[in-house]
Amino acid sequence: MLIRRATLLDETMCDIRVGARIDEVGEALATWPGEGVLDAAGGAVVPGLHDHHVHLRSAASALESLALGPPGVVTKDLFAQALSQAEPGVDGWIRAVGYHESVAGRLDRHLLDAVVPDVPLRVQHRSGAMWFLNSAALSQIGLVDHVDGRLRSTDPGWSDALRPADTGLAELSDRLAAVGVTGVTDATPDVGAEDMVALMVAHRRGEFRPRLRFLSPGKKILQDDRLDLDDLTAWISCRHNANRPVAVHSVTAAQLVVTIAALRAAGSHPLDRIEHAAVVPDDALPDLADLGVTVVTQPNFVAERGDQYLAEIPPAEQGELWRVASLLNANVRVAFSTDMPFGQGDPWAAMRAAVHRTTPSGAVLNIGECVSAQAALAMFLGFPEAPGRPRGIAAGQPGDLCVLSQPPAAVLAELSADMVRATIIGGEIVYNAQ
């Protein structure tokens, strides 16, 4: 198809011929027979956004789950009210997501039994690391004698006993396309070959339109109570010896220190990634630059959870949270993601958070970590396999584009999903606001 009167970020106006890849960029391009034409009317056209760290099945399930945490549920009374009104899904379970201790304290089976005694109920912590089950749910999976109903997500001993809900991907696909997302990287740690094949089939059939990339099996999740430097070093070495990069999940300073030590011992790969990097001490910045890793981080959590960080994290440590500008200034490659569904899946909101660092109450967290709007946008434009290297609008580049309704200056001033006019994947319009 041919996009006429497109304005690039450098304010150049041009026509763009696009198929599987961008074929031609120029002025007053002739229309080919049978070619579709979209008039951008001077609106900005950028490469399609790529969300570099999401959890697809969880995100699809979350659309059909009860939201049980901030900002909608913030007190114990609202927690009980929401659960008492919840209806079981087609599998007979109530599934709730997004819980945080600030709502009703530390959950266990007994607290859940008091609210939902007879219907199987599982509640996921907003971090995704923990599930809380009531007694009816524990009975369903053969753990009737479990002490407290608190189960780690990474423990296959109980999660394998659950019958996963048959959640479709079409609604999630539509939502992503509507905000200009043309590709995602699934970072689910335990995704198996069978599910990867199923997701790729859903993509080929058109049920899920954005392009797919997977981190597994090259992803490692660290826990502070299981930090084994030798084991991590050996795992990284094994991957690198096969010329394969690694992606290491790091959300605490201790996890980052161990990851850096393991990468130094094992040697680095040019496509190695560190996921989240929620806490980055000053002395880790030169190490990350020396290793050449790409940090895939989520500034949206400043906008979504910043007030709790300000209340719970000592002031002396708040400057280490969700850093962006410091990483860039240290010459560390950085890319953004939303961590959907554990973060809200709007990349434009994540960009705004990177620019303004504003918490829900209006406070500013780490003003020194703010970046420009153009820099924030670029961090959603990286190649799937190399997130820190932005794609551009030029012949030979992927044919995945986001057409916006306003010129670049207005787009960068607002950074709003409402400006997405059309989303194009492989030269085909998959979303058209008109």
C-alpha positions as a Python dict, from the first residue, in 0.01 Angstrom:
ca = {
    (1, 'M'): (0, 0, 0),
    (2, 'L'): (98, 365, -35),
    (3, 'I'): (88, 615, 251),
    (4, 'R'): (68, 970, 123),
    (5, 'R'): (164, 1292, 301),
    (6, 'A'): (336, 1123, 593),
    (7, 'T'): (549, 1339, 822),
    (8, 'L'): (859, 1177, 970),
    (9, 'L'): (991, 1272, 1313),
    (10, 'D'): (1245, 1505, 1151),
    (11, 'E'): (949, 1696, 996),
    (12, 'T'): (1018, 1563, 645),
    (13, 'M'): (695, 1506, 451),
    (14, 'C'): (698, 1211, 212),
    (15, 'D'): (510, 918, 65),
    (16, 'I'): (582, 565, 188),
    (17, 'R'): (528, 249, -15),
    (18, 'V'): (507, -45, 224),
    (19, 'G'): (461, -420, 196),
    (20, 'A'): (635, -686, 400),
    (21, 'R'): (910, -423, 417),
    (22, 'I'): (923, -56, 331),
    (23, 'D'): (980, -53, -44),
    (24, 'E'): (1020, 315, -114),
    (25, 'V'): (1023, 653, 58),
    (26, 'G'): (1002, 966, -156),
    (27, 'E'): (799, 1258, -280),
    (28, 'A'): (488, 1224, -498),
    (29, 'L'): (528, 852, -555),
    (30, 'A'): (313, 713, -838),
    (31, 'T'): (32, 480, -734),
    (32, 'W'): (67, 123, -859),
    (33, 'P'): (-235, -56, -1011),
    (34, 'G'): (-448, -213, -739),
    (35, 'E'): (-250, -46, -462),
    (36, 'G'): (-434, 75, -154),
    (37, 'V'): (-375, 437, -53),
    (38, 'L'): (-389, 591, 294),
    (39, 'D'): (-366, 969, 325),
    (40, 'A'): (-178, 1053, 646),
    (41, 'A'): (-272, 1420, 592),
    (42, 'G'): (53, 1542, 747),
    (43, 'G'): (28, 1319, 1052),
    (44, 'A'): (341, 1160, 1196),
    (45, 'V'): (435, 813, 1081),
    (46, 'V'): (673, 611, 1299),
    (47, 'P'): (781, 248, 1307),
    (48, 'G'): (525, 29, 1479),
    (49, 'L'): (576, 5, 1854),
    (50, 'H'): (730, -313, 1996),
    (51, 'D'): (653, -400, 2359),
    (52, 'H'): (974, -576, 2458),
    (53, 'H'): (853, -765, 2768),
    (54, 'V'): (496, -893, 2809),
    (55, 'H'): (317, -1208, 2924),
    (56, 'L'): (64, -1292, 2655),
    (57, 'R'): (-142, -1570, 2810),
    (58, 'S'): (-159, -1388, 3143),
    (59, 'A'): (-256, -1067, 2965),
    (60, 'A'): (-535, -1242, 2776),
    (61, 'S'): (-657, -1403, 3098),
    (62, 'A'): (-642, -1072, 3284),
    (63, 'L'): (-900, -928, 3044),
    (64, 'E'): (-1143, -1184, 3185),
    (65, 'S'): (-1026, -1158, 3549),
    (66, 'L'): (-1130, -950, 3846),
    (67, 'A'): (-898, -654, 3913),
    (68, 'L'): (-838, -669, 4287),
    (69, 'G'): (-579, -402, 4360),
    (70, 'P'): (-497, -34, 4320),
    (71, 'P'): (-617, 196, 4182),
    (72, 'G'): (-968, 47, 4173),
    (73, 'V'): (-953, -155, 4497),
    (74, 'V'): (-761, 17, 4778),
    (75, 'T'): (-924, -90, 5107),
    (76, 'K'): (-1016, -415, 5281),
    (77, 'D'): (-1387, -329, 5253),
    (78, 'L'): (-1362, -276, 4878),
    (79, 'F'): (-1162, -598, 4853),
    (80, 'A'): (-1438, -796, 5028),
    (81, 'Q'): (-1711, -623, 4828),
    (82, 'A'): (-1544, -699, 4495),
    (83, 'L'): (-1497, -1066, 4579),
    (84, 'S'): (-1848, -1111, 4718),
    (85, 'Q'): (-1992, -983, 4389),
    (86, 'A'): (-1759, -1180, 4162),
    (87, 'E'): (-1900, -1447, 3933),
    (88, 'P'): (-1705, -1767, 3859),
    (89, 'G'): (-1571, -1815, 3509),
    (90, 'V'): (-1666, -2097, 3275),
    (91, 'D'): (-1422, -2323, 3461),
    (92, 'G'): (-1601, -2262, 3792),
    (93, 'W'): (-1316, -2057, 3940),
    (94, 'I'): (-1292, -1693, 4041),
    (95, 'R'): (-962, -1553, 3916),
    (96, 'A'): (-844, -1218, 4050),
    (97, 'V'): (-530, -1025, 3963),
    (98, 'G'): (-334, -717, 4067),
    (99, 'Y'): (-342, -765, 4446),
    (100, 'H'): (-109, -568, 4672),
    (101, 'E'): (-64, -588, 5050),
    (102, 'S'): (-167, -226, 5091),
    (103, 'V'): (-526, -332, 5019),
    (104, 'A'): (-597, -595, 5286),
    (105, 'G'): (-261, -702, 5427),
    (106, 'R'): (-94, -1040, 5387),
    (107, 'L'): (-340, -1281, 5223),
    (108, 'D'): (-380, -1647, 5315),
    (109, 'R'): (-638, -1920, 5268),
    (110, 'H'): (-823, -1833, 5590),
    (111, 'L'): (-874, -1469, 5499),
    (112, 'L'): (-999, -1571, 5155),
    (113, 'D'): (-1227, -1840, 5303),
    (114, 'A'): (-1396, -1572, 5516),
    (115, 'V'): (-1500, -1389, 5198),
    (116, 'V'): (-1541, -1673, 4945),
    (117, 'P'): (-1589, -2003, 5132),
    (118, 'D'): (-1731, -2237, 4868),
    (119, 'V'): (-1610, -2132, 4520),
    (120, 'P'): (-1249, -2201, 4410),
    (121, 'L'): (-1067, -1869, 4424),
    (122, 'R'): (-714, -1775, 4323),
    (123, 'V'): (-573, -1426, 4362),
    (124, 'Q'): (-252, -1322, 4192),
    (125, 'H'): (-12, -1073, 4347),
    (126, 'R'): (51, -776, 4120),
    (127, 'S'): (417, -881, 4087),
    (128, 'G'): (305, -1208, 3930),
    (129, 'A'): (535, -1398, 4168),
    (130, 'M'): (271, -1531, 4407),
    (131, 'W'): (-80, -1674, 4407),
    (132, 'F'): (-316, -1697, 4705),
    (133, 'L'): (-575, -1980, 4704),
    (134, 'N'): (-874, -2040, 4929),
    (135, 'S'): (-953, -2384, 5069),
    (136, 'A'): (-1195, -2475, 4790),
    (137, 'A'): (-923, -2401, 4534),
    (138, 'L'): (-658, -2595, 4727),
    (139, 'S'): (-892, -2894, 4739),
    (140, 'Q'): (-936, -2875, 4360),
    (141, 'I'): (-562, -2912, 4301),
    (142, 'G'): (-497, -3176, 4567),
    (143, 'L'): (-342, -2949, 4831),
    (144, 'V'): (-621, -2957, 5086),
    (145, 'D'): (-372, -2964, 5375),
    (146, 'H'): (-159, -2674, 5253),
    (147, 'V'): (-75, -2446, 5546),
    (148, 'D'): (-158, -2100, 5413),
    (149, 'G'): (-252, -2123, 5044),
    (150, 'R'): (40, -1902, 4941),
    (151, 'L'): (200, -2054, 4629),
    (152, 'R'): (485, -1931, 4410),
    (153, 'S'): (402, -1888, 4043),
    (154, 'T'): (726, -2062, 3943),
    (155, 'D'): (642, -2385, 4127),
    (156, 'P'): (514, -2632, 3865),
    (157, 'G'): (403, -2871, 4138),
    (158, 'W'): (75, -2687, 4183),
    (159, 'S'): (40, -2478, 3867),
    (160, 'D'): (46, -2790, 3649),
    (161, 'A'): (-262, -2914, 3835),
    (162, 'L'): (-466, -2616, 3718),
    (163, 'R'): (-666, -2645, 3402),
    (164, 'P'): (-571, -2329, 3214),
    (165, 'A'): (-867, -2131, 3094),
    (166, 'D'): (-915, -2134, 2717),
    (167, 'T'): (-856, -1763, 2672),
    (168, 'G'): (-867, -1624, 2323),
    (169, 'L'): (-616, -1374, 2194),
    (170, 'A'): (-830, -1173, 1953),
    (171, 'E'): (-939, -907, 2204),
    (172, 'L'): (-584, -861, 2327),
    (173, 'S'): (-464, -835, 1968),
    (174, 'D'): (-721, -566, 1892),
    (175, 'R'): (-624, -366, 2200),
    (176, 'L'): (-257, -375, 2110),
    (177, 'A'): (-319, -275, 1750),
    (178, 'A'): (-533, 17, 1867),
    (179, 'V'): (-235, 168, 2051),
    (180, 'G'): (7, 118, 1763),
    (181, 'V'): (178, -200, 1881),
    (182, 'T'): (297, -416, 1590),
    (183, 'G'): (507, -666, 1787),
    (184, 'V'): (564, -808, 2133),
    (185, 'T'): (825, -1018, 2310),
    (186, 'D'): (673, -1278, 2539),
    (187, 'A'): (883, -1301, 2856),
    (188, 'T'): (686, -1574, 3034),
    (189, 'P'): (956, -1780, 3208),
    (190, 'D'): (793, -2123, 3190),
    (191, 'V'): (634, -2104, 2846),
    (192, 'G'): (683, -2440, 2676),
    (193, 'A'): (740, -2535, 2317),
    (194, 'E'): (376, -2642, 2278),
    (195, 'D'): (241, -2305, 2386),
    (196, 'M'): (495, -2117, 2174),
    (197, 'V'): (377, -2314, 1873),
    (198, 'A'): (14, -2242, 1963),
    (199, 'L'): (87, -1870, 1987),
    (200, 'M'): (268, -1871, 1654),
    (201, 'V'): (-23, -2056, 1493),
    (202, 'A'): (-261, -1793, 1637),
    (203, 'H'): (-42, -1528, 1475),
    (204, 'R'): (-36, -1701, 1136),
    (205, 'R'): (-413, -1747, 1142),
    (206, 'G'): (-466, -1380, 1219),
    (207, 'E'): (-615, -1427, 1566),
    (208, 'F'): (-316, -1244, 1714),
    (209, 'R'): (-182, -987, 1468),
    (210, 'P'): (131, -837, 1632),
    (211, 'R'): (458, -1011, 1552),
    (212, 'L'): (586, -1253, 1814),
    (213, 'R'): (923, -1308, 1976),
    (214, 'F'): (1001, -1522, 2283),
    (215, 'L'): (1264, -1491, 2556),
    (216, 'S'): (1232, -1848, 2680),
    (217, 'P'): (1428, -2069, 2716),
    (218, 'G'): (1696, -1803, 2749),
    (219, 'K'): (1538, -1624, 3046),
    (220, 'K'): (1639, -1666, 3409),
    (221, 'I'): (1438, -1539, 3706),
    (222, 'L'): (1635, -1465, 4022),
    (223, 'Q'): (1500, -1464, 4377),
    (224, 'D'): (1687, -1298, 4662),
    (225, 'D'): (1665, -1616, 4870),
    (226, 'R'): (1806, -1828, 4586),
    (227, 'L'): (2102, -1627, 4457),
    (228, 'D'): (2357, -1886, 4344),
    (229, 'L'): (2639, -1713, 4158),
    (230, 'D'): (2805, -2036, 4043),
    (231, 'D'): (2480, -2177, 3906),
    (232, 'L'): (2396, -1854, 3721),
    (233, 'T'): (2748, -1833, 3577),
    (234, 'A'): (2731, -2191, 3453),
    (235, 'W'): (2392, -2133, 3292),
    (236, 'I'): (2510, -1818, 3116),
    (237, 'S'): (2826, -1993, 2996),
    (238, 'C'): (2622, -2280, 2853),
    (239, 'R'): (2400, -2039, 2660),
    (240, 'H'): (2693, -1833, 2532),
    (241, 'N'): (2887, -2141, 2427),
    (242, 'A'): (2594, -2216, 2196),
    (243, 'N'): (2609, -1854, 2073),
    (244, 'R'): (2280, -1771, 2241),
    (245, 'P'): (2212, -1462, 2452),
    (246, 'V'): (2052, -1455, 2795),
    (247, 'A'): (1783, -1244, 2959),
    (248, 'V'): (1809, -1219, 3338),
    (249, 'H'): (1521, -1092, 3551),
    (250, 'S'): (1649, -843, 3812),
    (251, 'V'): (1426, -638, 4042),
    (252, 'T'): (1651, -587, 4345),
    (253, 'A'): (2002, -451, 4397),
    (254, 'A'): (2122, -793, 4515),
    (255, 'Q'): (1992, -962, 4200),
    (256, 'L'): (2162, -703, 3980),
    (257, 'V'): (2495, -740, 4161),
    (258, 'V'): (2489, -1119, 4120),
    (259, 'T'): (2386, -1087, 3753),
    (260, 'I'): (2673, -848, 3680),
    (261, 'A'): (2920, -1079, 3858),
    (262, 'A'): (2796, -1382, 3663),
    (263, 'L'): (2817, -1200, 3330),
    (264, 'R'): (3170, -1087, 3410),
    (265, 'A'): (3270, -1443, 3495),
    (266, 'A'): (3096, -1605, 3198),
    (267, 'G'): (3158, -1332, 2943),
    (268, 'S'): (2889, -1135, 2766),
    (269, 'H'): (2699, -1174, 2440),
    (270, 'P'): (2606, -863, 2236),
    (271, 'L'): (2235, -947, 2266),
    (272, 'D'): (2230, -1016, 2642),
    (273, 'R'): (1945, -844, 2827),
    (274, 'I'): (1863, -752, 3183),
    (275, 'E'): (1489, -743, 3242),
    (276, 'H'): (1338, -473, 3464),
    (277, 'A'): (1649, -341, 3642),
    (278, 'A'): (1406, -190, 3891),
    (279, 'V'): (1691, -96, 4124),
    (280, 'V'): (2025, 21, 3983),
    (281, 'P'): (2288, 150, 4229),
    (282, 'D'): (2529, 414, 4098),
    (283, 'D'): (2827, 178, 4099),
    (284, 'A'): (2642, -67, 3872),
    (285, 'L'): (2613, 183, 3585),
    (286, 'P'): (2970, 149, 3450),
    (287, 'D'): (2950, -229, 3487),
    (288, 'L'): (2637, -246, 3273),
    (289, 'A'): (2800, -29, 3010),
    (290, 'D'): (3116, -238, 3006),
    (291, 'L'): (2917, -559, 2964),
    (292, 'G'): (2727, -418, 2667),
    (293, 'V'): (2392, -550, 2790),
    (294, 'T'): (2056, -403, 2699),
    (295, 'V'): (1834, -306, 2991),
    (296, 'V'): (1464, -361, 2921),
    (297, 'T'): (1285, -158, 3184),
    (298, 'Q'): (935, -33, 3270),
    (299, 'P'): (909, 336, 3364),
    (300, 'N'): (530, 295, 3367),
    (301, 'F'): (561, 156, 3720),
    (302, 'V'): (656, 506, 3839),
    (303, 'A'): (317, 628, 3718),
    (304, 'E'): (132, 319, 3840),
    (305, 'R'): (301, 251, 4177),
    (306, 'G'): (514, 556, 4251),
    (307, 'D'): (327, 666, 4563),
    (308, 'Q'): (386, 329, 4726),
    (309, 'Y'): (756, 352, 4640),
    (310, 'L'): (769, 694, 4805),
    (311, 'A'): (595, 559, 5115),
    (312, 'E'): (782, 230, 5146),
    (313, 'I'): (1133, 284, 5006),
    (314, 'P'): (1385, 480, 5218),
    (315, 'P'): (1451, 822, 5062),
    (316, 'A'): (1821, 744, 5025),
    (317, 'E'): (1732, 452, 4794),
    (318, 'Q'): (1457, 614, 4587),
    (319, 'G'): (1708, 756, 4341),
    (320, 'E'): (1795, 400, 4232),
    (321, 'L'): (1440, 316, 4118),
    (322, 'W'): (1345, 262, 3752),
    (323, 'R'): (1637, 460, 3615),
    (324, 'V'): (1646, 572, 3253),
    (325, 'A'): (1848, 891, 3203),
    (326, 'S'): (2137, 763, 3417),
    (327, 'L'): (2155, 445, 3211),
    (328, 'L'): (2158, 639, 2883),
    (329, 'N'): (2418, 882, 3014),
    (330, 'A'): (2637, 585, 3109),
    (331, 'N'): (2607, 456, 2749),
    (332, 'V'): (2390, 159, 2846),
    (333, 'R'): (2147, 46, 2577),
    (334, 'V'): (1789, 83, 2703),
    (335, 'A'): (1452, -35, 2572),
    (336, 'F'): (1104, -6, 2722),
    (337, 'S'): (820, -245, 2785),
    (338, 'T'): (498, -242, 2987),
    (339, 'D'): (528, -586, 3154),
    (340, 'M'): (161, -636, 3066),
    (341, 'P'): (-53, -751, 3250),
    (342, 'F'): (152, -675, 3563),
    (343, 'G'): (185, -326, 3426),
    (344, 'Q'): (-86, -151, 3230),
    (345, 'G'): (-41, -230, 2862),
    (346, 'D'): (-29, 124, 2723),
    (347, 'P'): (317, 205, 2583),
    (348, 'W'): (225, 572, 2543),
    (349, 'A'): (158, 594, 2918),
    (350, 'A'): (499, 436, 2976),
    (351, 'M'): (657, 702, 2754),
    (352, 'R'): (483, 979, 2949),
    (353, 'A'): (609, 826, 3273),
    (354, 'A'): (965, 831, 3138),
    (355, 'V'): (930, 1196, 3041),
    (356, 'H'): (755, 1327, 3354),
    (357, 'R'): (820, 1066, 3631),
    (358, 'T'): (486, 1161, 3790),
    (359, 'T'): (323, 934, 4049),
    (360, 'P'): (-57, 889, 4079),
    (361, 'S'): (-74, 1167, 4342),
    (362, 'G'): (121, 1409, 4125),
    (363, 'A'): (456, 1378, 4305),
    (364, 'V'): (772, 1341, 4097),
    (365, 'L'): (999, 1041, 4155),
    (366, 'N'): (1362, 1085, 4045),
    (367, 'I'): (1335, 1399, 3835),
    (368, 'G'): (1694, 1343, 3724),
    (369, 'E'): (1586, 1027, 3540),
    (370, 'C'): (1349, 1213, 3304),
    (371, 'V'): (1420, 1180, 2932),
    (372, 'S'): (1291, 1362, 2626),
    (373, 'A'): (971, 1253, 2453),
    (374, 'Q'): (1163, 1154, 2141),
    (375, 'A'): (1402, 940, 2346),
    (376, 'A'): (1109, 773, 2523),
    (377, 'L'): (938, 696, 2191),
    (378, 'A'): (1259, 552, 2046),
    (379, 'M'): (1277, 297, 2327),
    (380, 'F'): (960, 130, 2196),
    (381, 'L'): (1095, 125, 1839),
    (382, 'G'): (1379, -124, 1883),
    (383, 'F'): (1423, -436, 1673),
    (384, 'P'): (1272, -737, 1852),
    (385, 'E'): (1607, -918, 1856),
    (386, 'A'): (1804, -601, 1940),
    (387, 'P'): (1575, -381, 2154),
    (388, 'G'): (1833, -108, 2203),
    (389, 'R'): (1863, -40, 1827),
    (390, 'P'): (1566, 163, 1697),
    (391, 'R'): (1406, 92, 1359),
    (392, 'G'): (1352, 375, 1112),
    (393, 'I'): (1144, 477, 812),
    (394, 'A'): (1361, 382, 513),
    (395, 'A'): (1362, 134, 228),
    (396, 'G'): (1435, -215, 357),
    (397, 'Q'): (1305, -154, 708),
    (398, 'P'): (1019, -374, 838),
    (399, 'G'): (678, -291, 694),
    (400, 'D'): (527, -227, 1038),
    (401, 'L'): (413, 131, 1090),
    (402, 'C'): (208, 347, 1322),
    (403, 'V'): (21, 634, 1157),
    (404, 'L'): (-75, 916, 1392),
    (405, 'S'): (-340, 1181, 1353),
    (406, 'Q'): (-118, 1477, 1445),
    (407, 'P'): (220, 1607, 1326),
    (408, 'P'): (534, 1508, 1518),
    (409, 'A'): (544, 1812, 1749),
    (410, 'A'): (192, 1745, 1877),
    (411, 'V'): (256, 1370, 1908),
    (412, 'L'): (569, 1428, 2117),
    (413, 'A'): (393, 1687, 2332),
    (414, 'E'): (103, 1457, 2419),
    (415, 'L'): (234, 1098, 2378),
    (416, 'S'): (-123, 972, 2371),
    (417, 'A'): (-267, 651, 2232),
    (418, 'D'): (-569, 858, 2124),
    (419, 'M'): (-354, 990, 1839),
    (420, 'V'): (-307, 647, 1680),
    (421, 'R'): (-496, 664, 1352),
    (422, 'A'): (-384, 341, 1187),
    (423, 'T'): (-157, 46, 1260),
    (424, 'I'): (9, -139, 973),
    (425, 'I'): (175, -481, 995),
    (426, 'G'): (352, -616, 691),
    (427, 'G'): (190, -355, 468),
    (428, 'E'): (-163, -440, 585),
    (429, 'I'): (-385, -214, 794),
    (430, 'V'): (-481, -405, 1110),
    (431, 'Y'): (-632, -107, 1290),
    (432, 'N'): (-798, 202, 1148),
    (433, 'A'): (-951, 455, 1388),
    (434, 'Q'): (-1173, 584, 1109),
}
